[in-house]
Amino acid sequence: QAAANPIRKVVTMLQDMQAKVTEEGKKEEDLYDKFMCYCSTNGGSLSASIETAEAKLEAVSADLKAAQERKTQTEGALAENQASKKEA
């Protein structure tokens, strides 16, 4: 009985493989559950962040447009002042 039965070796290998696959399946299931939890809990906060950023983008765009208009007015006033200074 020093040499094990070849059929027994194959059965033992299959049982070891089954145990390994079952263990890997449990790990994958845990990872999947964590991922799904992340997706369901962070989906709302990400949507809120996107909406906030879009609103802020509109406000910043309006501020930029106003600043550009003030710059244009200031440049016009500067040109007028320089012209009147040359005339004087």
KEDO-917250 format. One record per atom (N, C-alpha, C): y, x, z; residue in three letters. Coordinates in pm, 1 decimal, decimal comma. Each point is the difference from the previous one (the first is absolute). Last residue first. Layout:
N
     north      east        up  type
         Y         X         Z   Ala
...
% end
This chain:
88
     north      east        up  type
   11750,6    -436,1   -2446,7   Ala
     107,3      22,0      96,6   Ala
      46,1     143,4       5,2   Ala
    -366,8    -153,5    -271,6   Glu
     124,4     -57,1     -49,4   Glu
     116,7      31,2      91,9   Glu
    -439,1     126,4     124,0   Lys
      44,4      82,5    -112,3   Lys
     134,5     -50,9     -54,4   Lys
    -206,0    -250,5     335,0   Lys
      44,5     128,1      58,4   Lys
      51,6      90,3    -111,6   Lys
    -201,8    -408,3    -111,6   Ser
     136,1     -21,2      52,4   Ser
      55,3     126,7      61,4   Ser
    -441,1      14,0    -159,8   Ala
      90,8     -24,0    -112,6   Ala
     143,5     -17,9      49,6   Ala
    -341,1      39,2     319,3   Gln
      22,1     129,9     -66,3   Gln
      97,0     -15,2    -117,3   Gln
    -130,8    -389,6     224,9   Asn
      82,9      83,0      87,5   Asn
      28,4     135,4     -64,6   Asn
    -296,6    -292,6    -222,3   Glu
     136,3     -52,7      -0,4   Glu
      93,2      87,2      82,6   Glu
    -455,2     105,6       6,2   Ala
      56,1      30,3    -132,0   Ala
     144,2     -50,6      -9,4   Ala
    -239,8    -108,7     386,4   Leu
      27,8     143,2      -3,5   Leu
      63,7      39,4    -133,1   Leu
    -154,8    -438,6      49,6   Ala
     120,3      21,0      81,2   Ala
      39,4     147,5      -0,8   Ala
    -400,5    -110,9    -211,6   Gly
     112,8     -57,0     -73,4   Gly
     130,5      22,0      74,4   Gly
    -398,7     124,2     213,7   Glu
      28,3      92,1    -110,0   Glu
     118,1     -49,2     -83,4   Glu
    -152,8    -279,8     340,3   Thr
      63,6     118,9      57,2   Thr
      34,1     100,6    -108,9   Thr
    -242,2    -385,0    -121,8   Gln
     136,6     -35,5      38,8   Gln
      75,6     121,5      53,6   Gln
    -456,8      55,1     -97,0   Thr
      74,6     -20,6    -124,3   Thr
     145,9     -34,4      30,9   Thr
    -290,7      33,4     361,8   Lys
      21,5     132,0     -58,6   Lys
      83,7     -11,4    -127,1   Lys
    -140,6    -395,1     209,9   Arg
     106,1      65,8      77,8   Arg
      31,8     136,8     -57,5   Arg
    -361,5    -228,2    -190,6   Glu
     125,3     -67,4     -34,3   Glu
     116,9      62,7      75,7   Glu
    -430,7     151,7     103,3   Gln
      37,2      44,8    -134,3   Gln
     131,3     -64,2     -44,3   Gln
    -187,8    -140,9     406,2   Ala
      51,2     137,2      12,5   Ala
      42,8      54,0    -136,1   Ala
    -209,6    -419,7      13,3   Ala
     133,5      -8,3      61,2   Ala
      61,7     139,1      11,4   Ala
    -443,1     -24,4    -149,6   Lys
      89,6     -56,0    -102,3   Lys
     142,5      -8,0      54,3   Lys
    -332,1     132,1     298,8   Leu
      22,2     103,8    -100,6   Leu
      97,2     -49,5    -107,3   Leu
    -145,3    -305,1     326,8   Asp
      89,1     100,2      58,6   Asp
      33,6     108,4    -101,4   Asp
    -318,5    -317,2    -127,9   Ala
     132,2     -62,9       7,4   Ala
     101,8      98,0      58,0   Ala
    -445,5     138,0      -5,9   Ser
      50,6      -8,0    -137,2   Ser
     139,9     -61,1      -1,9   Ser
    -230,0       7,1     406,5   Val
      44,8     134,7     -35,7   Val
      55,7       1,9    -142,3   Val
    -192,4    -400,5     152,0   Ala
     121,9      28,5      75,6   Ala
      56,7     136,6     -37,2   Ala
    -413,6    -127,0    -187,8   Glu
     107,8     -82,4     -54,0   Glu
     132,0      29,6      70,9   Glu
    -383,8     208,8     165,8   Leu
      33,4      53,8    -131,9   Leu
     114,9     -77,8     -62,4   Leu
    -190,4    -154,4     400,0   Lys
      86,3     115,2      24,4   Lys
      44,6      62,1    -132,9   Lys
    -310,9    -347,0     -17,0   Ala
     129,0     -52,7      45,3   Ala
      99,2     114,2      21,8   Ala
    -438,8     120,0    -105,7   Glu
      63,8     -62,7    -115,9   Glu
     136,7     -56,3      36,6   Glu
    -267,1     178,5     344,6   Ala
      49,7     106,1     -87,4   Ala
      70,0     -58,0    -122,6   Ala
    -211,6    -297,0     294,3   Thr
     115,7      60,7      65,2   Thr
      61,3     107,3     -88,8   Thr
    -401,2    -196,2    -142,8   Glu
     109,6     -96,1      -8,2   Glu
     127,6      56,9      61,7   Glu
    -391,6     255,6      38,3   Ile
      44,0      -5,0    -140,0   Ile
     118,0     -95,5     -14,1   Ile
    -210,4      24,8     417,2   Ser
      73,3     123,8     -27,6   Ser
      53,7       0,5    -142,2   Ser
    -278,9    -353,6     129,4   Ala
     129,9     -10,7      66,7   Ala
      84,4     123,3     -27,1   Ala
    -439,2       2,8    -156,4   Ser
      79,1     -96,9     -75,7   Ser
     139,0     -14,4      60,4   Ser
    -307,7     264,7     230,5   Leu
      41,7      66,4    -123,4   Leu
      85,6     -93,3     -84,8   Leu
    -192,7    -170,7     390,3   Ser
     109,1      92,5      33,4   Ser
      47,3      75,0    -123,9   Ser
    -366,8    -296,4     -45,7   Gly
     122,6     -71,6      34,4   Gly
     114,6      94,5      28,6   Gly
    -428,4     183,7     -83,1   Gly
      50,7     -66,5    -119,3   Gly
     131,3     -70,7      27,3   Gly
    -287,5     227,0     327,7   Asn
     116,7      68,7     -53,2   Asn
      57,5     -64,7    -124,3   Asn
    -394,3    -169,8     230,5   Thr
     108,0      11,1      98,0   Thr
     125,6      63,6     -58,3   Thr
    -398,3     -57,3    -265,5   Ser
      45,9    -131,4      44,7   Ser
     115,9      10,7      98,3   Ser
    -206,2     397,3    -169,1   Cys
      61,4     -76,5    -109,0   Cys
      56,3    -131,9      49,2   Cys
    -240,7     270,3     302,8   Tyr
     127,1      63,9     -36,6   Tyr
      71,8     -81,3    -106,5   Tyr
    -430,5    -133,7     114,7   Cys
      91,0     -29,0     110,6   Cys
     137,7      57,6     -31,0   Cys
    -342,4     102,5    -295,2   Met
      39,0    -139,6     -14,7   Met
      96,3     -41,3     110,8   Met
    -183,8     432,4      22,9   Phe
      87,9     -11,6    -116,7   Phe
      49,5    -143,2     -14,7   Phe
    -321,3      85,8     329,6   Lys
     128,9      59,7      37,5   Lys
      99,9     -13,8    -113,6   Lys
    -440,0    -137,8     -84,8   Asp
      64,9     -91,8      94,0   Asp
     136,8      53,7      42,5   Asp
    -264,9     276,4    -270,9   Tyr
      47,1    -115,6     -75,5   Tyr
      74,0     -98,1      91,1   Tyr
    -213,4     368,0     198,0   Leu
     117,2      43,1     -76,0   Leu
      60,3    -116,4     -78,6   Leu
    -402,2     -81,1     228,0   Asp
     109,1      22,1      95,2   Asp
     127,4      42,1     -72,3   Asp
    -387,6     -37,3    -257,5   Glu
      43,6    -132,7      42,3   Glu
     115,9      11,2      99,2   Glu
    -211,9     393,3    -139,7   Glu
      79,2     -56,4    -109,3   Glu
      54,1    -137,9      37,8   Glu
    -296,1     206,1     299,1   Lys
     126,2      74,9      -4,5   Lys
      92,4     -56,9    -106,3   Lys
    -433,6    -175,9      27,3   Lys
      79,3     -42,7     115,0   Lys
     135,0      72,0       2,3   Lys
    -309,0     128,4    -329,3   Gly
      50,0    -135,2     -26,3   Gly
      86,0     -50,8     114,3   Gly
    -226,6     410,2      46,4   Glu
     113,5      13,5     -91,8   Glu
      61,4    -136,4     -30,3   Glu
    -391,8       2,2     256,0   Glu
     109,3      61,7      75,8   Glu
     125,4      13,7     -87,4   Glu
    -393,7    -147,7    -206,9   Thr
      48,7    -102,9      91,7   Thr
     119,4      51,9      80,1   Thr
    -226,6     302,5    -276,0   Val
      76,1     -95,6     -80,4   Val
      57,5    -110,2      88,7   Val
    -285,5     312,7     204,5   Lys
     123,7      65,5     -43,3   Lys
      88,2     -96,4     -78,5   Lys
    -430,5    -143,4     130,8   Ala
      85,5      14,0     117,6   Ala
     135,8      60,1     -39,7   Ala
    -327,5     -27,2    -331,9   Gln
      45,9    -133,6      35,4   Gln
      94,9       7,4     119,4   Gln
    -216,9     393,8    -132,9   Met
     103,2     -38,4     -97,3   Met
      58,1    -136,4      34,3   Met
    -362,0     148,8     255,4   Asp
     119,0      81,1      29,5   Asp
     115,0     -37,0     -94,2   Asp
    -415,5    -199,2     -81,0   Gln
      57,5     -53,6     122,9   Gln
     126,2      76,6      39,5   Gln
    -246,2     157,3    -367,9   Leu
      64,6    -126,9     -32,4   Leu
      64,1     -63,5     122,9   Leu
    -254,6     392,6      59,1   Met
     122,5      30,1     -75,6   Met
      75,1    -128,8     -32,6   Met
    -419,4     -46,1     202,4   Thr
      97,1      55,5      95,1   Thr
     131,9      31,6     -70,3   Thr
    -360,0    -137,3    -265,3   Val
      46,0    -112,1      81,8   Val
     105,7      47,4      98,4   Val
    -212,6     327,2    -255,2   Val
      87,0     -82,2     -84,8   Val
      56,5    -116,4      80,7   Val
    -315,9     272,7     211,9   Lys
     122,9      75,7     -23,5   Lys
      99,4     -83,7     -80,7   Lys
    -429,6    -172,1      65,7   Arg
      78,4      -9,6     123,4   Arg
     132,1      74,6     -16,0   Arg
    -313,2      33,8    -340,5   Ile
      57,3    -135,1      -0,9   Ile
      89,6     -18,7     123,4   Ile
    -249,0     399,5     -36,3   Pro
     111,2      -5,9     -95,5   Pro
      67,3    -137,7      -5,1   Pro
    -238,0     206,1     443,8   Asn
     -40,5     -79,1    -114,7   Asn
     119,2      -9,1     -97,1   Asn
     -27,2     422,6     321,0   Ala
      20,7    -144,2       9,6   Ala
     -41,9     -66,4    -131,3   Ala
    -195,4     455,2     232,0   Ala
      81,8     -43,6    -112,3   Ala
      10,5    -152,4       7,1   Ala
    -243,1     184,4     335,1   Ala
     114,6      89,2      -3,6   Ala
      93,3     -40,6    -112,8   Ala
    -439,7    -178,6     144,2   Gln
     119,6     -80,9       0,0   Gln
     125,6      84,9       0,0   Gln
% end
